[in-house]
Every structure is written in structure tokens, then in C-alpha cells.
Amino acid sequence: IAINKFLYSKSKENIKKLDSIKTIERKELKENITGTWEFFDGKCSCCVKVKNTKKKTIKYIVITENEILFYDNKISKKNLTQTEIIEFTNQYDMFSDLTSLVYKDKNIWNFKVDKTNRYLKIYHSGNETENGRTSKVSGIVTQYYKRIK
């Protein structure tokens, strides 16, 4: 959806439309990303290349209605590396959408599920600041996951 016309117009009608669209898109995203995901080494032409490590770490993400849990090697309490509350940013620019998530360190990440609902693409799109947000338009770190549950 092209949200720019709603973002830059401060009319009450446009604010209501934006809030309505935002609610629908966020609910849909949460439903689509909920599950267990396993990292796989995906490639894209604009992705930042990450150095290969000798020991291969298997990464998992478990997404519930309210949080995102990151694991290395095995889904267990001992291997939990990061926990994030699902919180949507309300900072927008011409490159953002209504479903960007903000982590506790103020990094903004986008989660996109393919049409088959089997693959998840996560990419860092900027940072939340006191004055709005920054955007990444090149050198984007992208991660790919396959649904396992």
C-alpha cells in the first residue's frame, strides 16, 4: 500500500484511514509470522555478505503472538540468545511500511512472509531515533528462514 499520502496529510480522515490500515496489516503480519523458523543460507543480489565461520551454527526463531525468541543450534532455554517483544514502530518515511518492528536496541526490522507462507525474510531497515527514523537503502542485512512448525 502506498502510505505516503496518508502519512503527510494531517487530516482527521486520513489519520483514521491510516489507523485502520495499520491495524489490519499488523494483525495479518502477526498471524503470518507466528511459528517456528529455521535459518537457511539464502542469497540475494543486494544482501551484505557475511563471513563464513568454520563451525556452522543452526539458528532458529520462535515467534508467538507477543514475542520473538532467537536460538542457536537447538530450541532450548540454554540456547536462547535474544528475546524481543513484538512492537511496531510508528516512525515512517518513504521507504517504510506499517508493519516494521522495532527491537529494544531501537533497530527497525521488516518481516516478510512469501505467498506460500513457508519462507520468512527479515531485514534491517533502519533505526528509530528521537527525531523519527533512519533508513537503510543499501548494504541491507537480510536473513532467510524456512517454517518448520
N, C-alpha and C positions, 0 to 999 in steps of 0.2 A: 504494500500500500504506500502511496506517496503521501507522507505525513506532513511534508513541509508546509502546505497551505494551512493546515490546522495549527502547526507549531508557531507560526509567525503572525497569526491573526489572533488577537486577544478577545474576539467577540465571545459572548457567553454561549452562543450557538455552536461555534467551533470548539470551544473547550468541552462542551457536553459531548459532541461527536467524538472528539479525541479520547475522552474518558471511556466512552462506550466501546470504541475500537480497541483501546488499550486493555480493557477488562477481558474482552473476548479473546484477543490474541495471546494474552498471558495465560489464561486458563487453558487454552489449546496447547500452548507450548509445554506447560507443566504436565498435562496428560500425556503428551507425546514423548517427553524425555524420561518419565518415571520408569525405572527398571534398572537392570544390571548390565553394564557395558564393559567390554574388553578392548583395550588399546590394540590397534594394529598399525603397522608402519605404512601409512598412506603417503602418496606423493602428489604434489601439485606444483604447477609451474611457478607460482608466486610464493611458495612456502619458504620459510627460513630453514636451511639445512642444519640439522642437529648432529653433533659428532657422535659416531657410533662408539659405544662402550663395549669392552670385552665381555663383561657379564651382562647377559640380556635380562632386563627387568620386565616382568609382565605387570602391566598396570590395569587397574580396574576402577570403575566409577559406579557407585550405587547411588541412584537418585530417588529420593522419596518426595512426597508432596511438599516437604518443608526444608529439606537439606540435601547437600551433595557430599558424599563421602568418597575420599580418594584412598586407594590401597596400592601397595606394591607387592607383587609376587603371589599373594593369596588374600582372599577376603576374610580377614580375621581382625579382632581387636588389636592384636600385636602389630599388625601390618598397616594399620590406619595411619596415613601420612598427613592428611588435611581434612578439615571439615568446614564447609561453607553453608551458611543459611541461604536459602533461595530468596534473594532480594533483588528486585528490579530497580534499575536506575531511572530517574526521571530527568536526567540530563540528556538532551538531544542535540544533534547537529545534522548537517546534510548527509552524513554517512551512517547515521544510527537508525535503529528501528525501535519499536515499542517493547521489545522483549529482551533487551540487553540486561544481563545480570551483573551486579556489582559485588565483588568479593570484599572481605573485611579490610584488605590492604588497598582498597579503592581502585583496583584493576577492573576494567569492564570487559566482560567476555560474552560472546554470542554463541548460542547453542542452536544448531540447525539439524533437523532430522530429515532424511531423504523421503521420497514418496512411498517407499515400501515400509517405512518405519523400522528398518533394520540397521541403519547406519547413522551415526551421530558425528557431526563435525563441530569442533569447538575452536574458536579463535579469539585471540586477544585483540580488542578493537579500540582500546584507549584507556584513559584513566579519568576518574571523577576528581574534580578539583573544587575549591571554594567558589570559583567563578564560572563553573559549568563543567565542561569535559574537554579532554584532548582526544584526538583521533589518530589512529594508525592507518595509513593508506598504503604503506609499502613495508616490507620486512615483517609481514604478519606471521606470528607463530600459530600454526594450525595443527590440531591433533584430530585423529580419526579413531572412532570406536565402533565395534560391532555389538549389537544387542545379543546377550546370552540368556537373559530372562526378561 
